[in-house]
Amino acid sequence: MQVEINSITVNDVAYKDVWYLREEVLRKPLGLSLKNEDLSRDVLNTIFTATINNKIIGCVFLQPITEKEIQLRAMAVYSNWQQHGIGKALVVAAEEYAKINGYNLIILHARKVAIGFYEKMGYMPYVNEFIEVGIPHFMMKKDLIKERLK
Ligand SMILES: CC(C)(COP(=O)(O)OP(=O)(O)OC[C@H]1O[C@@H](n2cnc3c(N)ncnc32)[C@H](O)[C@@H]1OP(=O)(O)O)[C@@H](O)C(=O)NCCC(=O)NCCS
């Protein structure tokens, strides 16, 4: 299985496939649609895609918050490809980008069901439960300075 990790922006033709992936994995199961959301902040994001046989099967977005802090969001892998290391490969690529570009901290809003995944990736919860897209989430973070010292 050859997985390719690439980075794109909203201007790339692949953004359409990423939109569809997010819709299928992150919104439809909740009875929601991206069509009802303002996606204008996507333009600020670096988008990482995982591709197998020319099909995008996973994505994650990085959105700068401050000069030193960046948010990981829109983490999704098609269900038939989950548990194959795709999510991990995307997070590793996003973290590499964050480090190279001088960010010290990655934050994210973790769905309760995904907390175990992020913990495996070295993230720590730091804000108690809150509701987003109608379901429980926790704020999680990873200190990249500590990572560099490891
Ligand atoms: C969460 C998600 C992105 C993980 O991607 P994935 O490709 O399945 O994860 P990986 O296969 O890279 O898993 C890496 C490790 O995390 C573990 N893991 C994966 N999902 C997990 C979960 N939900 N809870 C606990 N551990 C999990 C894997 O078992 C693996 O452990 P290992 O290294 O000991 O073998 C994917 O399941 C997904 O898209 N879920 C639906 C959407 C979603 O919840 N997105 C997150 C929104 S905050």
The ligand as an SDF file (V2000), in Angstrom:
LIG
                    3D

 48 50  0  0  0  0  0  0  0  0999 V2000
   -9.6450    9.6450   14.1870 C   0  0  0  0  0  0  0  0  0  0  0  0
   -9.0670    9.2460   12.8070 C   0  0  0  0  0  0  0  0  0  0  0  0
   -8.6540   10.4930   12.0570 C   0  0  0  0  0  0  0  0  0  0  0  0
   -7.8440    8.3460   13.0560 C   0  0  0  0  0  0  0  0  0  0  0  0
   -7.2610    8.0120   11.8040 O   0  0  0  0  0  0  0  0  0  0  0  0
   -6.7380    6.5360   11.5010 P   0  0  0  0  0  0  0  0  0  0  0  0
   -6.0950    6.5560   10.1740 O   0  0  0  0  0  0  0  0  0  0  0  0
   -7.8340    5.5640   11.7310 O   0  0  0  0  0  0  0  0  0  0  0  0
   -5.6490    6.3640   12.6760 O   0  0  0  0  0  0  0  0  0  0  0  0
   -4.3040    5.5190   12.6200 P   0  0  0  0  0  0  0  0  0  0  0  0
   -4.5740    4.2130   11.9680 O   0  0  0  0  0  0  0  0  0  0  0  0
   -3.2080    6.3450   12.0630 O   0  0  0  0  0  0  0  0  0  0  0  0
   -4.0800    5.2730   14.1740 O   0  0  0  0  0  0  0  0  0  0  0  0
   -2.8910    5.6190   14.8680 C   0  0  0  0  0  0  0  0  0  0  0  0
   -3.0000    4.9970   16.2610 C   0  0  0  0  0  0  0  0  0  0  0  0
   -4.1580    5.5460   16.9380 O   0  0  0  0  0  0  0  0  0  0  0  0
   -5.0770    4.4790   17.2710 C   0  0  0  0  0  0  0  0  0  0  0  0
   -6.4260    5.0150   17.0730 N   0  0  0  0  0  0  0  0  0  0  0  0
   -7.0050    5.3520   15.9090 C   0  0  0  0  0  0  0  0  0  0  0  0
   -8.2500    5.8450   16.1180 N   0  0  0  0  0  0  0  0  0  0  0  0
   -8.4500    5.7830   17.4580 C   0  0  0  0  0  0  0  0  0  0  0  0
   -9.5230    6.1620   18.2970 C   0  0  0  0  0  0  0  0  0  0  0  0
  -10.6570    6.7040   17.8020 N   0  0  0  0  0  0  0  0  0  0  0  0
   -9.3850    5.9810   19.6410 N   0  0  0  0  0  0  0  0  0  0  0  0
   -8.2350    5.4440   20.1500 C   0  0  0  0  0  0  0  0  0  0  0  0
   -7.1690    5.1010   19.3940 N   0  0  0  0  0  0  0  0  0  0  0  0
   -7.2820    5.2660   18.0720 C   0  0  0  0  0  0  0  0  0  0  0  0
   -4.7530    3.3450   16.3290 C   0  0  0  0  0  0  0  0  0  0  0  0
   -5.1560    2.1060   16.8580 O   0  0  0  0  0  0  0  0  0  0  0  0
   -3.2360    3.4860   16.2110 C   0  0  0  0  0  0  0  0  0  0  0  0
   -2.6380    2.9430   17.3630 O   0  0  0  0  0  0  0  0  0  0  0  0
   -1.2230    2.1480   17.2580 P   0  0  0  0  0  0  0  0  0  0  0  0
   -0.2180    3.1660   16.7880 O   0  0  0  0  0  0  0  0  0  0  0  0
   -0.9940    1.6900   18.6560 O   0  0  0  0  0  0  0  0  0  0  0  0
   -1.4300    1.0450   16.2790 O   0  0  0  0  0  0  0  0  0  0  0  0
  -10.1020    8.4300   11.9760 C   0  0  0  0  0  0  0  0  0  0  0  0
  -10.5220    7.3200   12.7270 O   0  0  0  0  0  0  0  0  0  0  0  0
  -11.3250    9.2180   11.5620 C   0  0  0  0  0  0  0  0  0  0  0  0
  -11.3430    9.8540   10.5150 O   0  0  0  0  0  0  0  0  0  0  0  0
  -12.3900    9.1680   12.3750 N   0  0  0  0  0  0  0  0  0  0  0  0
  -13.6590    9.8030   12.0410 C   0  0  0  0  0  0  0  0  0  0  0  0
  -13.5470   11.3110   12.0470 C   0  0  0  0  0  0  0  0  0  0  0  0
  -12.9890   11.8680   13.3290 C   0  0  0  0  0  0  0  0  0  0  0  0
  -13.4090   11.5030   14.4240 O   0  0  0  0  0  0  0  0  0  0  0  0
  -12.0320   12.7840   13.1790 N   0  0  0  0  0  0  0  0  0  0  0  0
  -11.4200   13.4600   14.2980 C   0  0  0  0  0  0  0  0  0  0  0  0
  -12.1630   14.6970   14.5590 C   0  0  0  0  0  0  0  0  0  0  0  0
  -11.5170   15.5700   15.9960 S   0  0  0  0  0  0  0  0  0  0  0  0
  1  2  1  0
  2  3  1  0
  2  4  1  0
  2 36  1  0
  4  5  1  0
  5  6  1  0
  6  7  2  0
  6  8  1  0
  6  9  1  0
  9 10  1  0
 10 11  2  0
 10 12  1  0
 10 13  1  0
 13 14  1  0
 14 15  1  0
 15 16  1  0
 15 30  1  0
 16 17  1  0
 17 18  1  0
 17 28  1  0
 18 19  1  0
 18 27  1  0
 19 20  2  0
 20 21  1  0
 21 22  1  0
 21 27  2  0
 22 23  1  0
 22 24  2  0
 24 25  1  0
 25 26  2  0
 26 27  1  0
 28 29  1  0
 28 30  1  0
 30 31  1  0
 31 32  1  0
 32 33  2  0
 32 34  1  0
 32 35  1  0
 36 37  1  0
 36 38  1  0
 38 39  2  0
 38 40  1  0
 40 41  1  0
 41 42  1  0
 42 43  1  0
 43 44  2  0
 43 45  1  0
 45 46  1  0
 46 47  1  0
 47 48  1  0
M  END
$$$$
